[in-house]
Structure formats: structure tokens, C-alpha cells
Amino acid sequence: MASTTNSLVFVFGTLKEGFPNFSRNSGVRVPGTYATALAFPFHLVGERFSPWMMDSPGLGHHVRGQLFDIDAAGLREMDLLERVGEPDGYVRRRISIQRVDDLAACEVEAFVYLKPPQLLEPSEVRLGPLQEYTEAHSTLYRSRSGAQKS
């Protein structure tokens, strides 16, 4: 699916096509509907209603999202947005993703941005566990600058 210099990235929240941070996603969308092969806890967290998929495979739901083929520069841009390497940031790692809208379902390895479970304060969970981040959820989201996105 991806070229040798590109990576597959599974996005489940604000980086999806048509969602608040899509402008930071320079990837090319892979046709189809995808979900995590394993279940993961997925919540909207904090005053910003940030979508957090927790690095706790086997719990929660098979989270639905979109798959993108992205080059190294685009992946670095996503890493910056997701604050990879920061104490409160996401961790980028590969997981199995499966196509769920086709009888000839396939499974691929893709990068995803996960939150370490120790960062979650249960009192900060606003919604969840969720299976999918929807347009209605995105209206609750606020960027780091505090402005509401639509």
C-alpha cells in the first residue's frame, strides 16, 4: 500500500479528513473504512475535549478511523502536533489495522498516536469509551490556543 519512503498512519481524531487538525495531515488517504485490529480505550479528555486513544490494547473498542500514506516530512509534522517526546505527549507506535468495509478485509501495520495510560486522570474523562470520533465530537474540541474549532 505505501511506497518504500512513506509510512501508513491510522488517524482516529482531529487529524481525520474534514476534522479540526486535518490541515496538519499532508498524507494521501487510503480508500476504505478502517479500525484497530485490537480494542483500545478511547476517550475525550480534559477541558479541550481532546481525543485520546490509550496505549492499553485489549480494552475498550475496535476504534474506527482513516488510513493515510504519508511521507517523512508529513510524519514529522504530525509528531510535532501530537507532542511526541514531550512529557504530556502521545507516543507513536505501529499497531495492526483492519479494513472493515469490505468482504476482502485486509490487515496492515500502521503508525498511530497513543497516550500512555499513566497520563489519564479518570476525573478528566469527558466522554467515552468511544468507538469513533464523530463530527459532533469535533464541535467540542478546542485547540491549544483555546479557540473552539468547527
Secondary structure, 3 states (H helix, E strand, C coil): CCCCCCEEEEECCCCCCCCCCHHHCCCEEEEEEEEECCCECEEEECCCCEEEEECCCCCCECCEEEEEEECHHHHHHHHHHCCCCCCCCCEEEEEEEEECCCCCCCEEEEEEEEECHHHCCHHHEEECCCCCCCHHHHCCCECCCCCECC
